[in-house]
Amino acid sequence: MSNTCGMHGSASCRSALASIVLAATFAQAALAGPLESATAAYDARDYTTAARLFLPLATGGSATAQYALALMYAKGQGVKEDPAESVKWLRRAAIQGLAVAEYDLGVACRDGRNVPANDAEAAGWLRKAADQGLPEAQSSLGALYETGRGVPPNAVEAVAWFRKAAGQNDRSGQYQLGLMYLRGQGVPQDYAEAANWFRKAAEQGSADAEYSLGLMTYRGDGVRASHGDARRWYRRAAEQGVAAAQYNVGLMYSVGRGGPRDYVQAYKWLDLAATGFPAAQAEDRAVATRDRDAVAQKMTPQQVAEAKELAREWTGK
């Protein structure tokens, strides 16, 4: 899940839960005190107390408490981890119209996570959350329209949802909107506009956008060509594990393009690319291995040892 707490357990879960509870205090004034107490226990990592306090609220119909219990059963916080119980509470919260619950349930249905995979049901829940303005749901719904999963394929509709998410600074929506401009799907092809949206997403840390912006900057598509900028964007994507970016930045270090030549860095990144490409991309793996070994021929044994150690350190991060 991107940019939200959800069932996937992001680092922002506690603050997201607190925000949901804060909003609920205005709609459920009578429950504000108990909800605040339960959330305070959760924030203090006293999960056993939090679960005990959330349970009667959830049973009494509080969507916020139901969602909180869904999270806790998903991760075994204060209760025994129980995917079925998690989905039960998640569905109850979603039925009551809690946007984040609708989104999480939509993602679960899309991915077949603890529920049977069902693209049509996924699209239905994601649309409910998207209609409430949740940007993560908007970008996810756009992706369904782009690929025709659970809905008829419709590039124009996909662009509309990506644009709504991008307008809320959602990096996935920004990246996907950039792709649509790059390919000319649902909008006229426009490299400058594609680069603009890639940059917005890349500045928020989207690895795919960083790599895409590196490609465009290297070639000068829609932006001023700059090998230095391309190497910087490739390096940022490489640091996030994008194998193609690791390969490209490795090559640039090996020939001194976009900055000083550095065989140690070249070997490190090419070595990481050689193992980072999935097995299905055997040809890419072979090319990265070949180019890494070619760089090794220009290095001293000490340099090769240093590069291997840097690759091991990076892998162990």
BAGUPA-716556 format. One line per field, with one value per residue (C-alpha): residue in three letters; x, y, z. Coordinates in pm, 1 decimal. Layout:
! BAGUPA-716556
res: c(ALA, ...) .
xx: c(X, ...) .
yy: c(Y, ...) .
zz: c(Z, ...) .
This chain:
! BAGUPA-716556
res: c(MET, SER, ASN, THR, CYS, GLY, MET, HIS, GLY, SER, ALA, SER, CYS, ARG, SER, ALA, LEU, ALA, SER, ILE, VAL, LEU, ALA, ALA, THR, PHE, ALA, GLN, ALA, ALA, LEU, ALA, GLY, PRO, LEU, GLU, SER, ALA, THR, ALA, ALA, TYR, ASP, ALA, ARG, ASP, TYR, THR, THR, ALA, ALA, ARG, LEU, PHE, LEU, PRO, LEU, ALA, THR, GLY, GLY, SER, ALA, THR, ALA, GLN, TYR, ALA, LEU, ALA, LEU, MET, TYR, ALA, LYS, GLY, GLN, GLY, VAL, LYS, GLU, ASP, PRO, ALA, GLU, SER, VAL, LYS, TRP, LEU, ARG, ARG, ALA, ALA, ILE, GLN, GLY, LEU, ALA, VAL, ALA, GLU, TYR, ASP, LEU, GLY, VAL, ALA, CYS, ARG, ASP, GLY, ARG, ASN, VAL, PRO, ALA, ASN, ASP, ALA, GLU, ALA, ALA, GLY, TRP, LEU, ARG, LYS, ALA, ALA, ASP, GLN, GLY, LEU, PRO, GLU, ALA, GLN, SER, SER, LEU, GLY, ALA, LEU, TYR, GLU, THR, GLY, ARG, GLY, VAL, PRO, PRO, ASN, ALA, VAL, GLU, ALA, VAL, ALA, TRP, PHE, ARG, LYS, ALA, ALA, GLY, GLN, ASN, ASP, ARG, SER, GLY, GLN, TYR, GLN, LEU, GLY, LEU, MET, TYR, LEU, ARG, GLY, GLN, GLY, VAL, PRO, GLN, ASP, TYR, ALA, GLU, ALA, ALA, ASN, TRP, PHE, ARG, LYS, ALA, ALA, GLU, GLN, GLY, SER, ALA, ASP, ALA, GLU, TYR, SER, LEU, GLY, LEU, MET, THR, TYR, ARG, GLY, ASP, GLY, VAL, ARG, ALA, SER, HIS, GLY, ASP, ALA, ARG, ARG, TRP, TYR, ARG, ARG, ALA, ALA, GLU, GLN, GLY, VAL, ALA, ALA, ALA, GLN, TYR, ASN, VAL, GLY, LEU, MET, TYR, SER, VAL, GLY, ARG, GLY, GLY, PRO, ARG, ASP, TYR, VAL, GLN, ALA, TYR, LYS, TRP, LEU, ASP, LEU, ALA, ALA, THR, GLY, PHE, PRO, ALA, ALA, GLN, ALA, GLU, ASP, ARG, ALA, VAL, ALA, THR, ARG, ASP, ARG, ASP, ALA, VAL, ALA, GLN, LYS, MET, THR, PRO, GLN, GLN, VAL, ALA, GLU, ALA, LYS, GLU, LEU, ALA, ARG, GLU, TRP, THR, GLY, LYS) .
xx: c(0.0, 127.3, 134.2, -115.8, -128.8, -360.7, -330.3, 26.5, 167.0, 346.2, 563.2, 302.3, 35.7, 11.2, -11.9, -265.3, -476.9, -461.5, -576.5, -870.7, -970.5, -937.2, -1175.2, -1411.9, -1439.3, -1648.6, -1880.4, -1901.9, -1875.8, -2005.6, -1725.5, -1449.4, -1320.2, -1300.6, -1156.7, -892.7, -802.3, -773.5, -562.9, -339.9, -274.4, -197.4, 42.2, 214.9, 252.9, 34.5, -142.3, -312.4, -489.3, -565.2, -727.4, -932.1, -1056.7, -1122.2, -1324.4, -1642.8, -1633.5, -1599.8, -1877.5, -2092.2, -2049.7, -1754.0, -1597.9, -1278.6, -1244.7, -1331.5, -1053.0, -811.9, -890.7, -843.5, -492.4, -414.0, -536.3, -338.7, -14.5, -77.8, -70.8, -228.7, -418.0, -319.1, -252.3, -565.8, -611.8, -976.0, -1062.5, -873.9, -1075.2, -1400.0, -1340.2, -1201.5, -1513.8, -1737.8, -1551.0, -1563.6, -1937.3, -1978.8, -1795.3, -1455.9, -1240.6, -915.6, -1100.9, -1264.3, -922.1, -755.6, -1037.1, -1012.3, -639.0, -697.1, -952.5, -722.9, -422.9, -605.1, -464.8, -662.4, -969.1, -1041.1, -899.7, -1183.4, -1101.0, -1461.5, -1505.7, -1168.1, -1276.7, -1599.3, -1427.2, -1152.6, -1409.6, -1589.7, -1265.7, -1163.3, -1497.4, -1422.9, -1100.9, -844.4, -550.1, -410.1, -747.0, -764.2, -427.2, -509.2, -844.7, -670.8, -437.7, -737.6, -882.7, -546.2, -517.4, -886.2, -889.6, -1239.0, -1353.0, -1352.9, -1014.0, -1036.6, -722.0, -910.4, -1074.4, -737.1, -583.4, -868.9, -809.4, -432.2, -471.8, -693.8, -437.9, -146.8, -326.0, -317.7, 57.2, 27.2, 354.8, 204.2, -55.6, 214.5, 430.4, 139.4, 24.3, 378.6, 368.1, 41.3, 193.2, 507.3, 308.3, 32.2, -239.6, -557.6, -374.1, -162.6, 197.3, 397.2, 751.7, 782.1, 464.7, 578.8, 909.8, 727.2, 519.6, 812.0, 1008.6, 730.8, 712.8, 1091.5, 1130.2, 903.6, 1123.4, 945.6, 1215.0, 1034.8, 1002.7, 1369.5, 1468.9, 1229.5, 1356.0, 1711.0, 1626.1, 1461.2, 1740.9, 2005.7, 1836.2, 1703.6, 1339.9, 1122.8, 1408.3, 1756.8, 1994.0, 2237.6, 2450.6, 2528.4, 2160.8, 2089.5, 2360.1, 2221.2, 1868.3, 1993.2, 2194.8, 1890.0, 1684.1, 1976.1, 1994.5, 1630.7, 1708.0, 1600.0, 1822.1, 1805.8, 1917.1, 2200.3, 2314.5, 2294.9, 2474.5, 2737.2, 2805.4, 2825.9, 3081.9, 3280.2, 3329.0, 3318.4, 2995.9, 2815.0, 3098.3, 3439.0, 3523.8, 3517.8, 3582.4, 3503.9, 3158.4, 3109.4, 3185.3, 2966.9, 2657.9, 2704.9, 2748.3, 2428.4, 2245.0, 2368.8, 2193.6, 1912.0, 1749.5, 1480.2, 1540.8, 1297.8, 1540.1, 1825.5, 1959.9, 1985.2, 2162.6, 2409.1, 2483.1, 2537.3, 2768.0, 2965.6, 3008.3, 3101.1, 3370.0, 3498.3, 3537.8, 3718.5, 3986.9, 4080.5, 4099.8, 4357.4, 4272.3, 4241.6, 3988.6, 3783.6, 3783.2, 3671.8, 3392.4, 3269.1, 3264.5, 3064.1, 2812.6, 2783.4, 2732.4, 2463.1, 2285.3, 2293.5, 2132.5) .
yy: c(0.0, 340.8, 642.9, 520.6, 298.3, 33.0, -341.1, -342.5, -184.4, 132.4, 331.0, 605.0, 374.5, 526.1, 885.6, 781.6, 610.9, 917.8, 1134.9, 905.2, 916.3, 1294.5, 1323.8, 1081.3, 1294.6, 1546.4, 1287.0, 1068.3, 1314.0, 1065.0, 824.4, 1084.9, 1007.8, 629.1, 659.3, 899.9, 671.0, 370.0, 564.0, 697.8, 340.2, 242.9, 534.8, 431.2, 80.2, -60.9, -275.6, -505.8, -211.3, -56.5, -376.9, -406.3, -47.0, -64.9, -389.7, -258.7, 51.0, -161.4, -394.4, -88.6, 27.7, 267.7, 240.4, 393.9, 128.2, -142.3, -24.9, -8.6, -368.6, -472.7, -327.9, -491.5, -836.4, -804.5, -741.5, -928.6, -616.0, -684.1, -977.5, -1298.0, -1237.3, -1346.6, -1255.7, -1366.5, -1155.4, -863.9, -883.1, -913.1, -582.0, -418.8, -505.6, -371.0, -39.7, -24.7, -91.9, 210.0, 426.6, 476.1, 572.0, 411.3, 86.7, 95.7, 145.5, -132.1, -373.4, -279.5, -349.8, -680.0, -786.3, -675.4, -865.3, -1163.3, -1082.6, -1282.2, -1268.6, -1424.3, -1210.6, -1023.1, -734.7, -618.5, -600.2, -429.9, -164.5, -108.0, -47.0, 163.4, 381.1, 441.9, 554.9, 753.7, 934.5, 1041.4, 1199.4, 945.9, 996.5, 644.8, 506.2, 746.4, 637.5, 269.3, 305.1, 479.3, 181.1, -52.4, 157.3, 162.6, -216.0, -304.9, -498.8, -512.6, -228.6, -175.9, -41.4, 333.4, 543.1, 873.2, 762.3, 640.9, 981.2, 1154.7, 952.2, 982.5, 1357.9, 1379.5, 1185.2, 1384.2, 1705.9, 1592.1, 1536.9, 1157.9, 1038.1, 725.5, 935.3, 1175.6, 893.9, 721.1, 1048.4, 1099.8, 756.9, 839.7, 1157.3, 968.1, 703.5, 929.3, 723.0, 912.6, 1239.1, 1366.5, 1250.8, 1524.7, 1453.9, 1783.9, 1716.9, 1360.8, 1486.6, 1744.2, 1478.2, 1238.5, 1513.4, 1580.9, 1210.6, 1171.4, 1459.4, 1262.1, 954.8, 746.1, 508.5, 442.1, 815.2, 870.8, 608.5, 742.3, 1096.7, 966.7, 816.4, 1135.4, 1356.6, 1134.6, 1151.8, 1506.4, 1402.3, 1689.5, 1832.9, 1967.1, 1675.3, 1641.0, 1337.3, 1475.2, 1502.9, 1163.6, 1001.7, 1167.1, 1039.7, 693.9, 684.2, 774.1, 498.1, 256.2, 322.0, 208.7, -118.5, -52.9, -298.1, -111.3, 207.7, 18.5, -103.4, 239.4, 422.5, 150.9, 204.5, 581.0, 539.3, 298.7, 550.0, 873.2, 997.3, 1260.3, 1277.6, 1131.0, 775.7, 542.8, 174.1, 76.8, 233.8, 95.1, -259.2, -223.0, -112.2, -354.0, -638.4, -537.8, -516.5, -862.2, -1011.5, -756.1, -832.3, -1099.2, -1448.2, -1382.3, -1116.6, -1361.3, -1167.8, -846.8, -1038.6, -1177.9, -835.4, -680.9, -968.1, -930.2, -555.2, -597.3, -848.8, -615.5, -338.9, -580.9, -626.7, -259.6, -278.7, -387.8, -683.8, -438.8, -230.9, -537.8, -644.5, -296.5, -292.4, -636.3, -524.1, -212.7, -431.2, -662.0, -366.7, -225.2, -559.9, -593.1, -255.3) .
zz: c(0.0, -79.4, 144.8, 398.4, 699.3, 571.3, 609.5, 485.6, 800.2, 691.1, 930.1, 950.1, 1092.7, 1440.0, 1316.7, 1051.4, 1313.0, 1534.8, 1242.4, 1178.0, 1543.5, 1553.0, 1259.2, 1424.2, 1735.7, 1547.4, 1397.8, 1709.0, 1996.6, 2250.8, 2166.2, 2159.9, 2508.1, 2468.6, 2120.3, 2241.1, 2529.7, 2299.1, 2052.5, 2328.6, 2439.9, 2081.3, 2037.5, 2361.8, 2213.7, 2489.9, 2235.5, 2483.7, 2646.2, 2307.6, 2183.5, 2501.8, 2463.8, 2090.9, 2105.9, 2273.9, 2055.1, 1741.8, 1856.2, 1921.5, 1562.7, 1561.2, 1214.2, 1347.4, 1617.1, 1366.2, 1138.6, 1431.2, 1523.5, 1161.2, 1173.6, 1504.2, 1401.8, 1076.4, 1265.3, 1589.6, 1804.8, 2144.2, 1993.6, 1819.8, 1451.7, 1269.2, 899.7, 894.8, 1199.3, 1046.3, 725.0, 922.5, 1101.9, 789.7, 594.3, 871.3, 868.0, 488.4, 481.5, 708.2, 455.8, 621.3, 323.3, 436.6, 508.8, 165.9, 13.4, 211.4, 130.1, -236.6, -236.9, -55.5, -318.6, -599.4, -466.1, -316.8, 27.4, 288.5, 62.0, -277.7, -557.6, -724.8, -957.2, -990.4, -613.0, -583.8, -832.0, -641.2, -308.7, -461.5, -634.5, -304.9, -143.5, -450.8, -454.8, -97.4, -220.0, -95.8, -334.6, -294.5, -402.7, -695.4, -833.5, -773.4, -950.6, -1238.2, -1271.3, -1296.7, -1578.7, -1753.8, -1750.3, -1765.5, -1439.9, -1293.8, -1521.6, -1898.7, -2012.2, -2053.4, -2085.0, -2058.2, -1733.7, -1605.4, -1674.6, -1494.5, -1177.8, -1198.7, -1233.2, -925.7, -721.9, -863.2, -776.0, -413.9, -435.9, -449.4, -596.0, -749.8, -930.1, -1045.4, -1179.7, -1353.2, -1506.8, -1635.5, -1798.6, -1971.7, -2119.7, -2215.4, -2403.0, -2530.8, -2360.4, -2282.9, -2355.1, -2644.6, -2614.2, -2442.6, -2322.4, -2138.0, -1942.4, -1874.0, -1737.7, -1526.9, -1350.7, -1320.4, -1149.1, -900.0, -810.9, -808.9, -567.2, -333.0, -361.1, -624.3, -749.5, -1077.9, -1140.3, -1055.8, -1311.4, -1575.9, -1523.0, -1555.2, -1893.6, -2018.0, -1888.8, -2048.3, -2387.8, -2360.7, -2405.0, -2285.3, -2077.2, -2136.5, -2187.6, -1899.0, -1828.6, -1484.5, -1392.5, -1548.4, -1338.9, -1025.8, -1090.9, -1184.5, -863.9, -655.6, -819.5, -788.2, -415.3, -397.0, -573.5, -932.2, -1121.0, -1452.2, -1276.2, -1106.8, -1445.4, -1608.1, -1329.0, -1325.8, -1694.6, -1645.3, -1367.3, -1584.1, -1867.7, -1667.7, -1820.7, -1615.5, -1364.7, -1279.6, -1382.2, -1082.3, -1143.6, -783.4, -803.1, -1153.6, -1040.4, -731.1, -921.8, -1211.0, -963.3, -784.5, -1118.5, -1217.3, -914.8, -897.6, -1230.8, -1179.6, -1310.3, -1594.9, -1724.4, -1774.8, -2072.0, -1868.6, -1593.2, -1843.1, -1992.1, -1647.8, -1551.7, -1873.8, -1827.4, -1460.1, -1553.1, -1825.6, -1566.8, -1335.1, -1599.3, -1554.2, -1173.3, -922.4, -696.3, -406.9, -598.4, -687.3, -322.7, -216.8, -474.3, -366.8, -4.7, -95.6, -281.5, 20.3, 251.5, 25.4, 6.4, 382.9, 448.3) .
